[in-house]
């Protein structure tokens, strides 16, 4: 019988825990269960549609037959529009040859990893965080995971990062962070940047530089007094070492439109362009043209952000308040006040509790299953983002949340918690 073995990469790649959980949820729904599904890092387009003006531009682009291959780095009009958008809204100045367009953020992250990381080289990243563990696996890099803590809102600190910088080729950070919805404080990000600058100044001319991958795909979605900071805005010298991941997926609820961009040093962007050209990871021509026109509509974008952010913030705040009330009532739950993105960090610490029929919850996986089966609540454990398997913390996403279901979800959760002893 012939062997079914494939490549070392294929044989060792870990499947997505989120996909696995998603399949369980689909099975529950097929069985007739109503599930409060807060797992999806996406939007229900019936609840959060893309901006009307962007939709009209996409339709117009197809009507004008923009259906051919785009340039490998993206059409010039879009790169120019992105440069203007970044200059106006973040004070970042990038030339069009320092900007790369792709089909969302994922191929840009992949290209950055491929362009920078050699087999065996150190990649530093916090956990929980989205998919860094898999990208390091793709490049056969050396995992340097920093398990973050509640007291720092699950963001890595300069003190935690510093000891690992020597010999590292990439530091991968994200703010606002998926899965936590928390952000870097200005002082902390400044301290991290200073460490990167000092490390690169220490390295000789023939040594590879340490690069910072900075995923800011959620940067427009901050709430209250929270302000987004980026490395280059705080330390202009970081422009030589920083690769941004950005785009319209989260800012405009346009995950399926597939328009992302990366900004970085021109020589690195050129290499990422070459990699993506072979993968075919370019954004569709029509959507590129549409986005180029839409990004110039400043008043429409401002109006969209006001409504969009208000709706997301209301959902996050109402659920957060509900968890804090449950905590005050003595239940073993907690939550971190919402700061940004579409995520709420919640804690459900039920290991050691006993179900009404006498079965004891001995592992966090049993807690996750109990929430799904008894509270009909589906959330993603931090373990799916590289954290410890026994972490009691979860990501709750409001991208598909209907406001009228929040109170009934919280009541269902309270009832389920009340059945434990």
C-alpha positions in Angstrom: 0.0 0.0 0.0 1.5 3.3 -1.0 2.3 5.9 1.7 -0.1 8.8 2.1 2.7 11.0 3.6 3.0 14.5 2.3 5.5 17.4 3.0 6.8 18.0 6.5 4.9 21.2 6.5 1.6 19.6 5.6 2.1 16.7 8.0 2.8 19.1 11.0 0.5 22.0 10.3 -2.0 22.4 13.1 -5.7 22.8 12.1 -7.6 25.8 13.2 -9.3 25.5 16.6 -11.7 28.2 15.5 -12.7 26.3 12.5 -13.2 23.2 14.6 -15.4 25.1 17.0 -17.3 26.6 14.1 -18.1 23.1 12.8 -19.5 22.1 16.2 -21.7 25.2 16.2 -23.0 24.4 12.7 -23.9 20.9 13.9 -25.8 22.4 16.9 -27.7 24.8 14.7 -28.6 21.9 12.3 -30.0 20.1 15.3 -32.4 23.0 15.9 -30.5 24.7 18.7 -30.4 28.5 18.9 -26.8 29.4 19.4 -25.5 32.8 20.4 -22.5 32.7 18.1 -19.9 35.2 19.2 -16.9 33.3 17.7 -16.7 34.9 14.3 -14.0 37.6 13.7 -16.2 38.8 10.9 -19.4 40.8 10.3 -23.0 39.8 9.6 -23.5 42.0 6.5 -27.2 42.3 7.3 -26.2 44.0 10.6 -23.0 45.7 9.5 -23.1 46.3 5.7 -20.2 47.9 3.9 -20.5 51.7 3.3 -23.2 52.4 0.6 -20.7 54.6 -1.3 -18.1 51.8 -1.4 -20.8 49.4 -2.6 -21.8 51.8 -5.4 -18.1 52.2 -6.4 -17.7 48.4 -6.6 -20.8 48.1 -8.8 -19.6 50.9 -11.0 -16.1 49.3 -11.4 -17.7 46.1 -12.6 -19.9 48.0 -15.0 -16.8 49.6 -16.4 -15.3 46.1 -16.9 -12.4 46.4 -14.5 -12.0 42.6 -14.5 -8.4 42.0 -15.7 -5.2 41.2 -13.7 -4.1 44.1 -11.6 -0.4 45.0 -11.2 1.4 42.8 -8.7 1.8 45.7 -6.2 -1.7 47.1 -6.8 -3.0 49.8 -9.1 -1.2 53.2 -8.9 -4.5 55.0 -8.1 -5.1 52.9 -5.0 -1.6 53.1 -3.7 -1.8 56.9 -4.1 -5.2 57.0 -2.3 -3.9 54.8 0.5 -0.9 57.2 0.9 -3.3 60.2 1.1 -5.6 58.4 3.5 -2.7 57.5 5.9 -1.2 61.0 5.7 -4.6 62.7 6.5 -5.7 60.3 9.3 -2.4 59.0 10.9 0.2 61.5 9.8 2.1 58.7 8.2 4.0 59.6 5.0 4.6 56.8 2.5 5.5 56.9 -1.2 3.6 54.6 -3.6 6.7 52.3 -3.9 6.5 51.8 -0.2 2.9 50.5 -0.3 1.8 47.0 -1.4 -1.8 46.0 -2.1 -3.0 42.4 -1.6 -6.2 40.4 -1.1 -6.6 41.4 2.6 -4.1 41.2 5.4 -3.3 37.5 5.4 -1.2 37.3 2.2 0.7 40.4 3.3 1.5 38.8 6.7 2.6 35.6 4.9 4.7 37.6 2.4 6.4 39.5 5.2 7.2 36.4 7.1 8.5 34.7 3.9 10.6 37.8 3.0 12.2 38.1 6.5 12.4 34.8 8.4 14.9 32.1 7.6 14.6 28.6 9.0 15.6 28.5 12.7 15.5 32.3 13.2 13.8 33.7 16.2 10.3 35.2 15.9 9.0 37.0 18.9 5.2 37.2 19.4 2.7 37.5 22.2 0.1 35.0 23.1 -2.8 35.2 22.7 -2.5 36.6 19.2 -3.9 35.7 15.8 -2.1 33.0 13.8 1.5 34.0 14.5 2.2 30.5 15.7 1.1 29.2 12.3 3.1 31.7 10.3 6.2 30.9 12.3 5.5 27.2 11.5 5.3 28.1 7.7 8.7 29.6 7.8 10.2 27.0 10.2 11.2 29.8 12.5 12.0 29.5 16.2 8.9 30.3 18.3 9.6 32.9 21.1 6.2 33.2 22.7 5.4 35.8 25.4 2.4 34.8 27.5 0.8 38.1 28.3 -1.0 39.0 31.5 -4.3 40.6 32.6 -2.6 43.4 34.4 -1.2 44.6 31.1 -4.5 44.1 29.3 -2.9 41.1 27.6 -0.5 43.4 25.7 3.3 42.5 25.7 5.6 44.8 27.5 9.1 46.1 26.7 10.4 44.3 29.8 9.0 41.0 28.5 10.3 41.5 25.0 13.7 42.9 25.7 15.5 39.7 26.8 14.7 37.9 23.6 15.7 40.5 21.0 19.3 39.4 20.4 19.4 37.2 17.3 15.7 37.6 16.5 14.7 38.5 12.9 11.1 39.5 13.5 8.9 40.9 16.3 5.2 40.5 15.5 2.8 42.8 17.2 -0.8 43.8 16.8 -2.8 46.7 18.1 -5.7 46.8 18.6 -5.1 43.2 19.4 -7.0 40.2 18.0 -8.3 38.4 20.1 -8.4 40.8 23.1 -9.7 44.1 21.7 -7.0 45.9 23.8 -4.4 48.4 22.7 -0.8 49.5 23.4 -0.4 52.4 25.8 1.8 55.2 24.3 4.6 54.8 26.8 4.8 51.0 26.4 5.0 51.1 22.6 7.6 53.9 22.8 9.7 51.7 25.1 9.4 48.7 22.7 10.4 50.9 19.8 13.4 52.1 21.7 14.5 48.5 22.3 14.2 47.7 18.6 16.2 50.8 17.6 18.9 50.0 20.2 19.1 46.4 19.0 19.5 47.4 15.4 22.1 50.0 16.2 24.0 47.3 18.1 24.0 45.0 15.0 26.9 45.2 12.5 26.4 46.4 8.9 26.5 42.8 7.6 23.9 41.5 10.1 20.2 41.2 9.3 18.1 43.9 10.9 15.3 43.1 13.4 12.0 44.0 11.8 8.7 44.8 13.5 5.6 43.5 11.9 2.8 45.8 13.1 -0.7 44.6 12.4 -3.1 47.6 12.8 -6.0 46.3 10.8 -8.4 47.4 13.6 -6.8 50.8 14.2 -9.9 52.9 13.2 -12.1 51.1 15.7 -11.2 52.6 19.1 -13.7 53.7 21.7 -14.0 56.4 24.4 -10.7 57.9 25.3 -8.6 55.1 23.7 -6.1 56.4 21.1 -4.3 54.3 18.6 -0.5 54.6 18.4 1.9 53.3 15.8 5.7 52.8 15.9 6.6 55.2 13.1 4.3 57.9 14.5 6.1 57.7 17.9 9.6 57.0 16.7 10.2 58.1 13.0 13.5 56.1 13.0 11.3 53.0 13.1 10.2 53.5 9.5 13.3 51.7 8.4 12.3 48.6 10.4 8.5 48.5 10.4 6.1 46.6 8.2 2.4 47.7 8.6 -0.5 45.4 7.9 -3.7 47.4 7.2 -6.7 47.6 4.9 -10.5 47.9 4.7 -11.5 44.6 6.1 -12.4 45.7 9.6 -12.5 49.5 9.2 -15.4 49.2 6.7 -16.8 45.8 7.6 -15.5 44.7 4.2 -13.9 41.4 5.0 -15.1 39.7 1.8 -14.1 42.6 -0.4 -10.4 41.7 0.0 -8.4 44.9 -0.2 -5.5 45.1 2.2 -2.3 47.1 2.2 1.2 47.0 3.7 3.6 49.8 4.2 7.3 49.4 4.8 10.8 50.0 3.5 10.8 50.0 -0.3 13.3 47.2 -0.7 11.3 44.9 1.6 8.0 45.8 -0.1 9.6 44.9 -3.5 10.4 41.4 -2.1 7.0 41.0 -0.7 5.5 42.0 -4.1 7.6 39.3 -5.8 6.4 36.6 -3.4 2.8 37.6 -3.7 3.1 37.7 -7.5 3.9 34.0 -7.5 1.1 33.2 -5.0 -1.4 35.3 -7.0 -2.6 37.0 -3.8 -3.6 40.3 -5.5 -6.7 42.1 -4.7 -9.4 42.1 -7.5 -9.1 44.9 -10.0 -12.7 46.1 -9.6 -12.4 46.3 -5.8 -9.1 48.1 -6.1 -10.6 50.8 -8.3 -13.6 51.1 -6.1 -11.5 51.5 -2.9 -9.3 54.1 -4.6 -12.3 56.2 -5.3 -13.9 55.6 -1.9 -10.9 56.5 0.2 -11.1 60.0 -1.2 -14.6 60.6 0.1 -13.6 62.0 3.4 -17.1 63.2 4.6 -18.7 59.9 3.7 -16.0 58.0 5.6 -16.3 60.3 8.7 -20.1 59.8 8.7 -19.7 56.0 8.4 -17.2 55.8 11.2 -19.5 57.7 13.6 -22.4 55.2 13.1 -20.3 52.1 12.8 -18.2 52.7 15.9 -21.3 53.7 17.9 -23.0 50.4 17.1 -20.0 48.2 17.9 -19.3 50.1 21.1 -22.8 49.8 22.3 -22.7 46.0 21.9 -19.4 45.6 23.6 -20.4 47.9 26.5 -23.7 46.2 27.1 -22.2 42.7 27.2 -19.3 44.0 29.4 -21.7 45.5 31.8 -23.7 42.2 31.9 -20.5 40.2 32.8 -19.6 42.7 35.5 -23.1 42.3 37.0 -22.7 38.6 36.9 -19.3 38.9 38.6 -20.9 41.2 41.3 -23.6 38.5 41.9 -20.8 36.0 42.8 -20.5 34.1 39.5 -17.0 33.1 38.4 -16.8 35.4 35.4 -14.9 38.6 34.5 -14.3 40.9 31.6 -11.9 43.6 30.4 -13.4 46.9 29.7 -13.7 47.3 25.9 -11.1 49.5 24.2 -11.1 48.7 20.5 -11.8 46.3 17.6 -14.9 44.1 17.7 -13.8 41.9 20.6 -14.5 41.7 24.3 -12.1 39.7 26.6 -14.2 37.6 29.0 -13.3 35.1 31.7 -15.3 32.0 32.5 -13.5 30.3 35.4 -15.6 27.1 36.0 -12.9 24.4 36.3 -13.7 22.5 39.5 -17.4 23.3 39.4 -20.0 20.4 39.3 -22.9 20.1 36.9 -26.4 19.4 38.3 -26.1 15.7 37.2 -22.9 15.3 39.2 -20.3 15.6 36.5 -17.3 17.7 37.4 -15.8 20.2 35.0 -12.1 19.2 35.2 -10.6 20.9 32.1 -11.2 24.2 30.3 -12.3 22.3 27.2 -15.2 21.0 29.3 -16.1 24.6 30.3 -16.2 25.6 26.7 -18.4 22.7 25.9 -20.7 23.5 28.9 -21.1 27.1 27.7 -22.1 25.9 24.2 -24.4 23.1 25.4 -26.1 24.7 28.4 -25.9 28.5 27.8 -25.9 28.1 24.0 -23.0 30.6 24.1 -20.2 30.1 21.6 -17.0 32.0 22.3 -13.3 31.2 21.3 -10.9 30.2 24.1 -7.6 32.0 24.2 -5.9 28.6 23.8 -7.0 28.9 20.1 -4.7 31.9 19.9 -1.6 30.1 21.3 -2.3 30.7 25.0 -2.2 28.0 27.7 -4.8 25.2 27.2 -6.0 25.9 30.8 -6.5 29.7 30.3 -10.0 30.6 31.4 -10.1 33.7 29.1 -12.1 33.9 25.9 -12.6 36.1 22.9 -16.2 37.3 22.3 -16.8 38.9 18.9 -19.8 41.2 18.3 -19.5 41.3 14.5 -22.6 39.3 14.1 -24.4 40.4 17.3 -28.0 41.5 17.2 -28.7 44.0 20.0 -32.1 42.4 20.8 -30.4 39.1 21.7 -27.9 40.5 24.2 -30.2 40.4 27.2 -31.5 36.9 26.5 -27.9 35.7 26.0 -26.9 37.1 29.4 -30.0 35.5 31.0 -29.2 32.1 29.4 -25.7 32.4 30.7 -26.8 33.3 34.2 -29.1 30.3 34.3 -26.4 28.0 33.2 -23.9 29.3 35.7 -26.6 28.9 38.4 -26.9 25.2 37.7 -23.3 24.6 38.8 -22.1 24.0 42.4 
